[in-house]
Amino acid sequence: MRKLGSIVKDSKRRVGALAAVVAVAVPAAAVAGTPPGKPASPGKSAPKVTYVLHGTLSAYTAANDTTPGSVTIAVTAANYHARSLKGQSLTFAVAPSTKVVLDADGQITDGEKGVVKVRAPKRTASDALATTLQAAAVSQVVDQADSTQG
């Protein structure tokens, strides 16, 4: 029969050996690689934001399967990202995939208030913003009810 002191020493050695194995295994697992579904390196594309332009709509042409449409907006207000465009008149291409929300009369007529939403890179210089947005795809056109209609 073994003495109690030798059993305790044996247990301490086993615990010490187990701790050493765990200490080596954990950092190795952390360095092993990226988790599944994550890219090896982050993307290089610029983050995108939605530019929201409020104003007066005109020259709306609906898109069909073969030909893109267009819409012009005289910008009177905008969100933070598009604030430098206030006072400008911009024309955008309208794709068949663009969401178009119509008011009660069912059509966009010249002079109606509306909103145009465009998704584009976040950090665009103010002097190039209008050109960049007009080249991007419009995600949504909203025709708002006129206050003069009953």
N, C-alpha and C positions, 0 to 999 in steps of 0.2 A: 504494500500500500504506500502511495506517495504522500509526502508531507504536504500540508496546506501551503507552505511557503513556495514550494516548487510549482504547485498548480497556479498560484497567483502570478509567478514569473512567466510561466508558459502562456497564460491568458494575455498578459501585457505584451509579450512578443507578437502574438497573433494579431492583437488589436493594432499594434504599431505597424506590422507588415500590411495589414488591410488599409490603414490610413495612408501609407505610402503609395499603394496601388491606386487608390481613389484620387490622391493628389496629382498623380501623373495622368490619369485617365480623363479627368474633367477638363484641364486646359487643352488636351489633344482633341477632345470632342468639340470644344469651342472654336478651334482653329480649323477643323475638318473642312468647312466650306459653308456656302450660303444655303439657307433653307430652300426646299423645293418651292418653285413658283416665284422666287425672287430673282431678278437679274443679277448677274455677276458684278456689274458696275451700274451706277445710276445713269439714267438717260441724260442726254446732252441738250434736249430740246428746251426751249424757253417755256416757262409756265404760261398758261393761257387764262384769260379772264373774259367775262362777258361785258361788252361795251353797250350801254343802254342809252339810246338817243330819243328824246322826246321832241316833237315839233309838228309842223304842218306837212302832210303828205301830198304828193302830186305825181302826175305822170306814171300811175301804176299800170303795169301790164302783167297779167297773170302768166305764169310759166306753164308750158305743156310738156309732153314727153320728149319732144325734140328740140324745143327752143326755150332758153331761159327767159324769164320776164325781167322787169326792172321796177324800181320805185325810187322816187326822189323825196328827201326830207329836208326841210329848212329847220335846222336844229335850234330850239329855243332853250332847252335844258338837257342835262346829261348827268350820268352818274360820275363818281369820282375819277374813274379812269379816262372818261371821254370829255372832261370839262373843258379842254382846250378847243373843242369843236363848236362851242356855242356861237351862234351867228353865222355859221357856214351852211351852204346848201350842198348836200351830198347825194350822189346817185349810186344805188346798189343793184347788183344782179340778184334776181330771185330765182332760185332753183326749184324744180318740182318737189324736192324734199323739204323746202322751207315751210314752216307752219304759218298759215295766214289766218288771223282771227278777224272776222268782219263784224261790224256793228249791226244794228237792227235793220238798216236798209239793204244789207246784203252785198254791198259793193264799196270799193274805195274810190271816192270822187275827189277831184282836186280841191284843196283847201280844208280837208278834214284833219282834225288832230289825230296823231297816232304815235306809235312807238316802233322803233327798229332796234333789234338786238343782234349783235355781231360778236362772234367768238374769235379772238385773235391774241397774239402774244402780248404779255403783260407790259414789258418794258420797251415801249416804242417811243421814239423821240417825238415831241410835239409837232415838229415841222413835217414829219413823215407819217403821222398818224392817219390823216385823211386818206392818203394814198394806200396805206396798208389796209385800212378797214374796207375801202371800196374794192380791193382785190380779194378780200376774204368772203366766204359764203355767209349769207344772212341766215341766222337760225330762226328768227321769228319776226313777223310784221303784224302789229296790232292796230286795227282801225277803231278808234275810240268814238263814242257817240258825241255828236256836236251838242253844245249847250243850247243852240238855237232851235234844235228839233224838239218836237213835243212829244 
